[in-house]
Amino acid sequence: MKVVLDTNIWVSAVIWGGLPDEIIRLAEQRRMTIAMSQELLDEVESTFNKTKLQPKLKALGLTVSTVIDLIRESVGLYPIDELNV
């Protein structure tokens, strides 16, 4: 199964865990594939760069760069026109 996650799901998974994080874990277990475009990855990065999220990332010992690297490892990047959503 291939899924596309929006930015809010990524933020929730990283910052708060819960069900969004479980989705990421399923992908890590190769039980599904998370599809993403470069445009969506850029949006996720821009969101994590917002001032209001910096204290939360810092409290978790994370940087935006680390989060984006982890996301890149978890997804398949596709041209946006191949993501039929």
C-alpha positions in Angstrom: 0.0 0.0 0.0 1.2 3.5 -0.8 0.1 6.5 1.2 0.7 10.3 1.1 0.9 12.1 4.4 0.2 15.8 4.7 2.4 18.2 6.7 0.2 18.1 9.8 0.7 14.3 10.1 4.5 14.7 9.9 4.5 17.4 12.5 2.2 15.3 14.8 4.3 12.2 14.3 7.6 14.0 15.2 6.4 16.3 18.0 3.6 14.3 19.7 3.8 10.7 18.5 0.6 8.8 18.8 -1.3 7.4 15.7 0.7 9.6 13.2 3.9 8.1 14.6 2.4 4.6 14.2 1.9 5.2 10.5 5.6 6.1 10.2 6.5 2.9 12.1 4.4 0.8 9.6 6.5 2.3 6.8 9.7 1.5 8.6 8.5 -2.1 9.0 7.9 -2.1 5.2 4.2 -2.8 5.7 3.4 0.3 3.5 5.2 2.9 1.5 5.0 6.6 2.2 5.0 8.6 -1.1 6.1 12.2 -1.1 7.0 14.8 -3.6 9.9 17.2 -3.3 7.3 20.0 -3.1 5.7 18.4 -0.1 9.1 17.7 1.5 9.9 21.4 1.1 6.6 22.4 2.8 7.3 20.0 5.7 10.8 21.5 6.1 9.4 25.1 6.0 6.8 24.1 8.7 9.5 22.6 10.9 11.5 25.8 10.5 8.7 27.9 12.1 9.8 29.7 15.3 6.9 28.1 17.3 8.2 24.6 16.6 11.8 25.2 17.5 11.4 24.8 21.3 9.6 21.5 20.8 12.3 20.2 18.5 15.0 21.3 20.8 13.3 19.6 23.8 13.3 16.4 21.7 17.0 16.8 20.9 16.2 17.3 17.2 17.1 19.8 14.5 15.1 20.5 11.3 18.0 19.0 9.3 17.8 15.8 11.3 14.0 15.5 11.0 14.2 16.1 7.2 17.0 13.5 6.9 14.9 11.0 8.8 11.8 11.7 6.6 13.9 11.3 3.5 14.9 7.8 4.7 11.3 6.9 5.4 9.7 7.9 2.1 9.8 7.3 -1.6 10.2 10.6 -3.5 8.0 10.9 -6.6 7.3 13.6 -9.1 4.2 15.5 -7.9 2.2 14.5 -11.0 2.7 10.8 -10.1 1.0 11.3 -6.8 -2.7 10.8 -7.6 -4.2 12.5 -4.6 
